[in-house]
Amino acid sequence: MPEGGRRVVGVRTVRCAVITALPRACTLATSGAIVLVTALTALVPQSASAQAVSPQATGQSSADTLRLSLDDALRLAEGGNPAYRQTENSLGLNPVETRTTWLGELIPSVSLSLFNTSYTGNLQRLGVGPLGDPIENPAAEWVYFSNTSQALNVSWQFQGLSLFDTHRRQRLVNRERVLASSAALTGLRVDVRRQYMDALEQRELARAEEELVAARELDREVAERLFSMAARTRVDVLNAELAIEQQRLELQRQESAYQRALISLGTTLGLDGPEAMALADEPLPIFDPGTLDVETLVRRALDANPRLRQSEVQVRQADVAVSEQRNNWWPQVSMGFDVFRRAQERNEGALFDMSFDQDLDQRFFLQLSLPVFNNFFEKRRASEQASVELDNRREADRETRLEVEEEVRVARLELENQWETLRLAERSREIAEEALRLAREEYRLGSRSFEDLRSSFDQEAETRRQVIAARYGFVDALLDLEAAVGEPVRPEN
């Protein structure tokens, strides 16, 4: 065989040997990478999200972890939130004040004196002469008297429509407390839902960051495999490791945000002391807002919005104040009935005398006074001031109606915008996922650099975060709309 042929055979033999040895080298490199990843994993501390999801990671047993669904959180907030409990405590004044108003205004006032005894002495040193001039009393000596009396008085007075106005005002005060409690409950439920969903968002973002860390580790393994095959340089491996560390830093930040969200939720729930919490997954109320008619929402808000209902009560209270000022110009009527008994004797004869066999009297009286000219100018000023206050309250109520209508329309528009944002974010993520898949294939084939692969990876990661933010942004917009309306507006409601 010619010499050149032997060379060709030799070269082919060497190439075959190299190609045969490459899988073994790749296997060894891959095994070394796995050992290195295992060693780094053992050195890296556990993440905060693992501690949040697993109670054992925080040193607490599963029995010490408070597992909450959204309904459980709402019930805990109603029983433990300090601000809402204060409004509930104020409701206890309604029956007491109502009874007091009935007894003090409608029912006559009654006073009873069962025992009033006294012992007095009198010394007259001067007397009166026949001409009315003072003269010395020839029989100047101490004279002692004793008396005991019992009395029963029943009286009743009113002026104009004061009886009706007093009861109207008390009913409005009671109504205002009820509405304040209802508004506090509505606001509390919105806050709990918002903070619960915020905690779920932070947890979902933390899980997404964990997935991104795992994906970057896979890219590093690919870079190490290609480096072992001399298809890439050591720079790609270092850049891959740098990307992993940066992703772990982002994961740590996100886990810290999740812990802060849990602490904020626990404060709103009124939990005493630190306690580990595990939140249950809740289906997000995401739907096409095109089914919500804005005019219907505005009409519902005008009937159910807590601020508007409280404003209506304030207008009625101002109207009662005007009526009370008008009563000052009416005659004041007072009537009553007295029954009393008095026993009076010289010396101590009537002292502690509780018998009712003598000196029993009774009296009925009716008094009519005309306070027209009493503080005339002050009454005029107070009356005009009450009228102006009523007009201002009506304008304030009208302003509140306009604000509520604006809030509903803006919230409905924002809900529609969030719906479109979510659709665009999901479409962007689909495109980014396909681009990343193709970028990885091209990187393995050598037609794309690691920097290009990292750029595609960052874009896919950002779109993943955008989808999560858009989903929970829709929920936030829905909660804003329900807060403006004053009641749930979801299709199932």
Summary of the structure (lengths in Angstrom):
residues: 493
radius of gyration: 44.1
end to end distance: 91.9
largest distance: 182.5
contacts: 1418
relative contact order: 0.12
helix: 68%
strand: 14%
